[in-house]
Amino acid sequence: MSKMEQIASPFINEELVEQAKKTGKILMSEEEVVSKSLPVYFSLTSEGLIFGIFSLLLGIIGLASLNPPIFIVGFGMSILLVLYFLYLRFTLSKTNVSMDVNLPVREVEAKLFAPVQVEVTTTRNLVVTFELETSDGLFPVLRPASSILDAKKEKLEEETFMFYVPRRGKERIERVVAQIGGLPGLFFGTKTIIINKEIIVLPEPQRVQLPWTLKQKIMDQFISEITVTRKGRGSDFFALKDFQFGDEIKHIAWKKSARVGKLISKEFEEPNQLKFVIVIDASLFMSGPKLEFALSSAVELCSVLRRTEHSAYVIVHGNDTLKFVKLGVSISAMRRLAVELHSVSPSGTTFNYDTLYSTLLTRRLYDSVVIFISDVEAPPSTVQKGLSLIQPYMQRTLFFACYTPGFGTLWNETEFGDSGISMDEWKYKNFQLNPLVRRSYLTRIQEFKQKVTATSTVFHLIKNYNTNILLELKATLSFLNKVGKKGGK
C-alpha cells in the first residue's frame, strides 16, 4: 500500500473498495462514478486557529524586538502545532473508521416518517462528529441531521434519525460527512462517504382512515348494486322453474314437485366476475393535491378489491396512457402498485379520451366498471363527447370530480394583514371577487354534471381531500339504487 493510501485508508468506503477490486472501477452505490481514493482533509478548529495566529504573532514580535525568550516561546509553539499536525496524520492513518447508513424502511408513504440509522466502528477511541447530507425532500424531525458520537474501540455505535417525507417520489441519503478530532482539538480530519441510498416515497394514505370491516361492507354494497344477476351454473339459488329436457336430475326440487304434481327444477346464479378499471386523470390541471388524492384513492380502492373475486386495473392517463397496472392477488400486489404510482407526474394539457378509448379496447377491457377520478376543469362538451365514446362498451361508468377550490388550487383566501394588500383591495377581493368566482364555478359544476349524466354516467363531486374515496363511493349508492329501480320498472 502506498503512503497516500495509508493516509487515506480510514476515509475510504470499504464496500466500494471491494467492488473496485472486482470490477476495476470505483462504484458509488447504484451509480457508477469514476473517482479516486478520497484523501484526508485536515482543517483547523477555531481553537487551533487562535493558537496558531497567537504563536506566530508572538514569534514575530520576539524577532522584531530582538527578545530571545519571546521568540523561542512563539516559534516553539508554532513548531509544536506543526508536530501535532504530523502526529494527527500519522495516528489517523493507522486508525480504521468505517461508517455506513442503514435504511430500516426503503419504501414509505408520503406524509409519514422514515428512520435512518448511521453505524460507526473504529479501531481506537474517537469522538466523531458527523452530518447526513440528504435530498431536499427529507426534513429531520426532533433534531438536526447531525450528531456527536463517543465511539469506543471495536464497538458498533448506532445513531437513529427520523425524517419527514411530505411528497411522493424518490429521496436520497447522499453522503455522510464526519469530523474526527485529535486530543487537544486543534485539528480535525474530514471524512466523506458517498452513500446514494434511495427512499421510495409512495402515494400518501387517505386522510380519513376507515375500519377494514366498514371498507368491505361499502364495497360489497357497491358491487351488489351494479351486479346484474344472470342465470347459469353456480352455487347460489336463483329461482324455481318447470323441469325441461336436458336439466340435471340433481337440481330437481323433489318436495316442491311432490306438492304440485309435476317436476320442478332449481335455477342458480352464474358467478359474475366484474372488471374494475380505475382511471386517474394525470393532465396538468390535476397537478398538486388533486393528483395526490387521486393516486391515494386508487390504492385505497384496490386494497379492498384485492380481497374480492373481481379483477382490478389502474390506468394513469393524460394526453396518453402513462401507467397501466393490473392488480395481482399476491400479498405484495399492493406494494407493487404503490411503487408503480410513486413516479407519476402530470402530462398533457388536457385529458385525451380518444387515446383512453384505444387503450381500453386494446386491453380488451369490455363490459367493465370504469371509475374516473378527475376534476371539472376540462370543457364539459369535450368530457361529454369522450364519455359517450366509452360508456356504450362498459357495464357502468362513474365520474368522481375533485372540487378544485376545496383542494386549495383555485384561489387563495388570505386574511387582511397577511398578504400586504390594502383594506380596499381586501374588501374587493373578499366581498366581490371571491363570491363572483364561487358563483361562476358552481354554475360550471352544474353544467358539467348535466353533460356527464347525459351519457348515463354517475357524477359525484368530491369537495375536499379530508375524506375517504370509499365514503364518496358510498354516497353514490343511493343514486345507483334509484337508477336500478327505474331500470327495473
Rosetta blueprint (number, residue, H / E / L):
1 M L
2 S L
3 K H
4 M H
5 E H
6 Q H
7 I H
8 A H
9 S H
10 P H
11 F H
12 I L
13 N L
14 E H
15 E H
16 L H
17 V H
18 E H
19 Q H
20 A H
21 K H
22 K H
23 T H
24 G L
25 K L
26 I L
27 L E
28 M E
29 S L
30 E L
31 E E
32 E E
33 V L
34 V L
35 S L
36 K L
37 S L
38 L L
39 P L
40 V L
41 Y E
42 F E
43 S E
44 L E
45 T L
46 S H
47 E H
48 G H
49 L H
50 I H
51 F H
52 G H
53 I H
54 F H
55 S H
56 L H
57 L H
58 L H
59 G H
60 I H
61 I H
62 G H
63 L H
64 A H
65 S L
66 L L
67 N L
68 P H
69 P H
70 I H
71 F H
72 I H
73 V H
74 G H
75 F H
76 G H
77 M H
78 S H
79 I H
80 L H
81 L H
82 V H
83 L H
84 Y H
85 F H
86 L H
87 Y H
88 L H
89 R H
90 F H
91 T H
92 L H
93 S H
94 K L
95 T L
96 N L
97 V E
98 S E
99 M E
100 D E
101 V E
102 N E
103 L L
104 P L
105 V L
106 R L
107 E E
108 V E
109 E E
110 A L
111 K L
112 L E
113 F E
114 A E
115 P E
116 V E
117 Q E
118 V E
119 E E
120 V E
121 T E
122 T E
123 T L
124 R L
125 N L
126 L E
127 V E
128 V E
129 T E
130 F E
131 E E
132 L E
133 E E
134 T E
135 S L
136 D L
137 G L
138 L L
139 F E
140 P E
141 V L
142 L L
143 R L
144 P L
145 A L
146 S E
147 S E
148 I E
149 L E
150 D E
151 A E
152 K L
153 K E
154 E L
155 K L
156 L L
157 E E
158 E E
159 E E
160 T E
161 F E
162 M E
163 F E
164 Y E
165 V E
166 P L
167 R L
168 R L
169 G E
170 K E
171 E E
172 R E
173 I E
174 E E
175 R E
176 V E
177 V E
178 A E
179 Q E
180 I E
181 G E
182 G L
183 L L
184 P L
185 G L
186 L L
187 F E
188 F E
189 G E
190 T E
191 K E
192 T E
193 I E
194 I E
195 I E
196 N E
197 K E
198 E E
199 I E
200 I E
201 V E
202 L E
203 P L
204 E L
205 P L
206 Q L
207 R L
208 V L
209 Q L
210 L L
211 P L
212 W H
213 T H
214 L H
215 K H
216 Q H
217 K H
218 I H
219 M H
220 D H
221 Q H
222 F H
223 I H
224 S H
225 E H
226 I H
227 T L
228 V L
229 T L
230 R L
231 K E
232 G E
233 R E
234 G E
235 S E
236 D E
237 F E
238 F E
239 A E
240 L E
241 K E
242 D E
243 F L
244 Q L
245 F L
246 G L
247 D L
248 E L
249 I H
250 K H
251 H H
252 I E
253 A L
254 W H
255 K H
256 K H
257 S H
258 A H
259 R H
260 V H
261 G L
262 K L
263 L L
264 I E
265 S E
266 K E
267 E E
268 F E
269 E E
270 E L
271 P L
272 N L
273 Q L
274 L L
275 K E
276 F E
277 V E
278 I E
279 V E
280 I E
281 D E
282 A L
283 S L
284 L H
285 F H
286 M H
287 S L
288 G L
289 P H
290 K H
291 L H
292 E H
293 F H
294 A H
295 L H
296 S H
297 S H
298 A H
299 V H
300 E H
301 L H
302 C H
303 S H
304 V H
305 L H
306 R L
307 R L
308 T L
309 E L
310 H L
311 S E
312 A E
313 Y E
314 V E
315 I E
316 V E
317 H E
318 G L
319 N L
320 D L
321 T E
322 L E
323 K E
324 F E
325 V E
326 K E
327 L L
328 G L
329 V L
330 S L
331 I L
332 S L
333 A H
334 M H
335 R H
336 R H
337 L H
338 A H
339 V H
340 E H
341 L H
342 H L
343 S L
344 V L
345 S L
346 P L
347 S L
348 G L
349 T L
350 T L
351 F L
352 N L
353 Y H
354 D H
355 T H
356 L H
357 Y H
358 S H
359 T H
360 L H
361 L H
362 T H
363 R L
364 R L
365 L L
366 Y L
367 D L
368 S L
369 V E
370 V E
371 I E
372 F E
373 I E
374 S E
375 D E
376 V L
377 E L
378 A L
379 P L
380 P H
381 S H
382 T H
383 V H
384 Q H
385 K H
386 G H
387 L H
388 S H
389 L H
390 I H
391 Q H
392 P H
393 Y H
394 M L
395 Q L
396 R E
397 T E
398 L E
399 F E
400 F E
401 A E
402 C E
403 Y L
404 T H
405 P H
406 G H
407 F H
408 G L
409 T L
410 L L
411 W L
412 N L
413 E L
414 T L
415 E L
416 F L
417 G L
418 D L
419 S L
420 G L
421 I L
422 S L
423 M H
424 D H
425 E H
426 W H
427 K H
428 Y H
429 K H
430 N H
431 F H
432 Q H
433 L H
434 N H
435 P H
436 L H
437 V H
438 R H
439 R H
440 S H
441 Y H
442 L H
443 T H
444 R H
445 I H
446 Q H
447 E H
448 F H
449 K H
450 Q H
451 K H
452 V H
453 T H
454 A L
455 T L
456 S L
457 T L
458 V E
459 F E
460 H E
461 L E
462 I E
463 K L
464 N L
465 Y L
466 N L
467 T L
468 N L
469 I H
470 L H
471 L H
472 E H
473 L H
474 K H
475 A H
476 T L
477 L H
478 S H
479 F H
480 L H
481 N H
482 K H
483 V H
484 G H
485 K H
486 K H
487 G H
488 G H
489 K L
